[in-house]
């Protein structure tokens, strides 16, 4: 049984429970173990439970989801080695309402994706598994006048298309480009340039 294309990452979302429900649906039939702490801080005791679960051997990929409105520094530090060198067949997904809740050392271990819970994800008619340069040019032309916030929604839609529709196994470069795209757009980089960077990592010459 091949694991779906949702590799370990951090999701920044203000609706943790909705994200957990979405991930559970997308990750079926693989095992998903949740450590969701709402209304209190994710403490060392929670981190120890994550560590114990992580070292239970698995023959298929197991997804461990950590979700909390706040996380203690001690708990995060205890997970650093685990996030850097996860056991075989273990993937981690951390959900937090803000990036500032996470230590820089944690943020450096996993790519960060932001989910805008106030907008419906665009449905894109763009097959990233078969993307060529002509498709990239057409997409950029069609979205030549998008504003920064619209471009962020397109980045989210492209990520959803890649993992949930086209079922791609994203390379480290592609995952990093999604994280970089959000940061560049937040710094007011030209939306078309950011989208071009993202799409070119999928394009191939036909």
N, C-alpha and C positions, 0 to 999 in steps of 0.2 A: 504494500500500500504506500503510495507516494504522498508525502506531505504537501499541503497546499502552499501557495507562494507567499505566506505571511511570515516573514522572518522577524527575528527579535527587533523591537523598536520601542520608542517612547511616544505615547500619544498625549498631546496637550488638548484637553477637552473639559468644558465646564459641565458636562453631563456624563459622569462616569458610568452610571448604571446603564444608560442607553448604549454606550460604547461596548460595555461588557456583553450586553444582549446581542449586539451586532456581531461581535467577534465570535461568540458561541455559535451563532448561526453559520457564519462563514467558515468556521473551522471544523464543522461536522464532517466525518464521524470521528475525528481525532479527539483524544482526551484533553479536556481543558480543566485546569485546577485554578480556582479563584481565591485570592486573598484580598478581599475588599474591606476596607476600613472606612466607614462613614461616620462623621460626627466626633471622631477622636483622632489622635496622632498615630501614625504607623510606627510602632515602637520596636525595640530590640526583640521582644518576645514574638512579634509577628514575623520579623526577619528570620528568627531561628526556625519557625515553622516552615518558611519558604526554603531554607537551607535543607531541612530534613526531607521535604518533599522532592527537592531537586536531585537528591542522591538515591532516590528509589529508581532502580534500573528500569528502562523502558525499551521494548523492541520496536515500537513506532514512536513518531514524534509526539511529545507531550508539550502543551502550551501552558505556561504558568503566568497568570495575569495578576499583577499587583495594582490595586487601585486605591487611592487615598486622597483626601483633601489636603493632608499635610503629612510629611514624613520626617522623623527625627534624624539628625545627622548621624547619630550612633547606629541606627538601623541601616541607613544607607551605606555607611562605611563597612558594615559587616557583610554587605552583599557585593562589594566591589570585585573581589576575586572571582566570585561565582558568575558575575555578569561578563567578566573579561574572558573566563575560561569555563563556559557552561558544560556540564556533563553531556555525554552523547545523547542525542535525540531530545534535548531540552531546549525550548525557545522561550524567552522572556518578553512579556509585553507589560510596560509600566504605563499607567494612566494617571495623569495629574492635571488639575485645573490650570496650573501655571508652571512655566519652566523654572521660575525662581524658587519653587519648592524643592528643586533637585540640586544636589551638589554638582559643581562643574565636573568632578571626577566621574560621577554617574552619567552625566550628559555626554561625556566623551566616549563612553562605552557603547552607546546605542544611538542610531540615527533618530532624530526627532521629527515627528509629524504633527501638524496642528489640524484639528478638526473644528470647522465652524458649525456649531450646533444650531445656528439660527437660520441656516439656508439649506435648501434641498440640494443634494449632490447632482451636478449636471450629468445627464446621460450622454456620453460621447460616442459618436459613430466613427470610432478610430481604433483600428485593430493594432495594438502596440506590438503584437507578436509578428505581424507582417508589415510593419511600417517601413516605407522607403522614403527617399529624399523628396519625391514628388508629393507624398502625403504631408510631410513636414511643411513644405512650402505652402500647400493649400491651407493647412491649419493656421499657419501664421498670417496668411493673407486674410482669412476669414475673421481672425481675432486681432486685426491690426490696430484697432482703436480701444482695446480693453483697458480699463483703469486698474489700479493696484489691487483693490479688493476683489474685483472680478477675476483678475489673474490668479489670486490666491485660491479662489474657488475652482478655477480650471486645474490648478496643480493638485488640489484635493481630488478632483474628478479623474485626473490622469492616474493618480495612485490607486484609486478604487477600481478603475478600469483594468489596470495592470494585474492587481492581485485577485480581484473577485470575479472578473469577467474573462480576461485573457489567460488567467492562471499562470502568470510568468514567475520564474524564479529570478528575483531581482539580484543583480550583481552588487557588490559593495559600492561600486561607483554610482550605479543608478540610485541606490538608497541614499547615498551621500548627496546626490544631486537634488533629491526631493527636499532634504533638510536645507541645503544651500539655497534652493529656490525661494523658500519662505523667508530666509534671512535677507536675501538680496532684494526681494520685493518690499520687505519692511524698511530697508535702507533706501527705498525709492529708486531702485534700478529700473531700467526700461523694461516693461513687461514682456515685450516681444523678444528681447535678448534673453531673458530668463527662460521663457517658454522654449526658445530655440535650443538653449543649452540642455534643457531637460529632454526634449524630443530627440535630439541628435544622439543621445546615449542609447536610444532604442533603434535608430534608423540603420538601414543597411542598403547597399547598392544592389539593385536588381538588374 
